[in-house]
């Protein structure tokens, strides 16, 4: 799954821009090694921050 994500240019949490310092980078790399936690699919479109995206709405927000 990780190779498919990379091959298709799909960004997953935590994105590289969250690697603000060496400690953050180390923690985020540990998280990235455990990905995927889950795969969420959807055929529903939502408007989020002026962008249309496919996602799934939960009580915590929209999963893209």
C-alpha positions as a printed NumPy array, in Angstrom:
array([[  0.   ,   0.   ,   0.   ],
       [  2.845,   2.399,   0.826],
       [  4.374,   1.845,  -2.621],
       [  1.007,   2.55 ,  -4.287],
       [  0.649,   5.746,  -2.262],
       [  4.14 ,   6.879,  -3.32 ],
       [  3.667,   5.862,  -6.96 ],
       [  0.43 ,   7.834,  -7.196],
       [  1.69 ,  10.907,  -5.355],
       [ -0.794,  10.559,  -2.503],
       [  0.277,  12.482,   0.61 ],
       [ -0.592,  10.977,   3.968],
       [ -0.331,  12.223,   7.531],
       [  2.104,  13.354,   8.805],
       [  3.136,  15.398,   5.785],
       [  6.786,  16.416,   5.386],
       [  5.961,  20.035,   6.272],
       [  5.349,  18.838,   9.87 ],
       [  9.068,  17.909,  10.143],
       [  9.983,  21.249,  11.726],
       [ 12.995,  20.013,  13.686],
       [ 15.037,  16.834,  14.243],
       [ 12.819,  15.602,  17.095],
       [  9.609,  16.102,  15.083],
       [ 11.201,  14.385,  12.083],
       [ 12.187,  11.357,  14.206],
       [  8.689,  11.02 ,  15.695],
       [  7.017,  11.479,  12.301],
       [  9.272,   8.85 ,  10.682],
       [  8.187,   6.331,  13.337],
       [  4.568,   7.144,  12.528],
       [  5.204,   6.856,   8.766],
       [  6.741,   3.393,   9.256],
       [  3.397,   2.199,  10.684],
       [  1.298,   3.52 ,   7.793],
       [ -1.264,   2.595,   6.648],
       [ -3.366,   2.675,   9.793],
       [ -6.483,   2.307,   7.661],
       [ -7.574,   2.944,   4.113],
       [-10.704,   5.056,   3.627],
       [-12.461,   5.161,   0.303],
       [-15.318,   7.357,  -0.82 ],
       [-17.356,   8.404,  -3.807],
       [-18.858,  11.439,  -2.046],
       [-17.632,  14.955,  -2.824],
       [-17.323,  17.652,  -0.15 ],
       [-16.333,  21.303,  -0.167],
       [-13.485,  21.913,   2.312],
       [-11.661,  25.251,   2.555],
       [-12.862,  26.214,  -0.918],
       [-11.719,  22.897,  -2.428],
       [-13.848,  20.034,  -3.705],
       [-12.587,  16.642,  -2.587],
       [-13.635,  13.038,  -2.268],
       [-13.987,  12.124,   1.352],
       [-15.936,  10.759,   4.23 ],
       [-17.545,  13.047,   6.791],
       [-17.216,  12.159,  10.468],
       [-18.096,  14.058,  13.642],
       [-14.376,  15.052,  13.828],
       [-14.187,  16.434,  10.294],
       [-13.781,  15.213,   6.739],
       [-11.354,  12.42 ,   5.906],
       [ -9.733,  13.06 ,   2.537]])
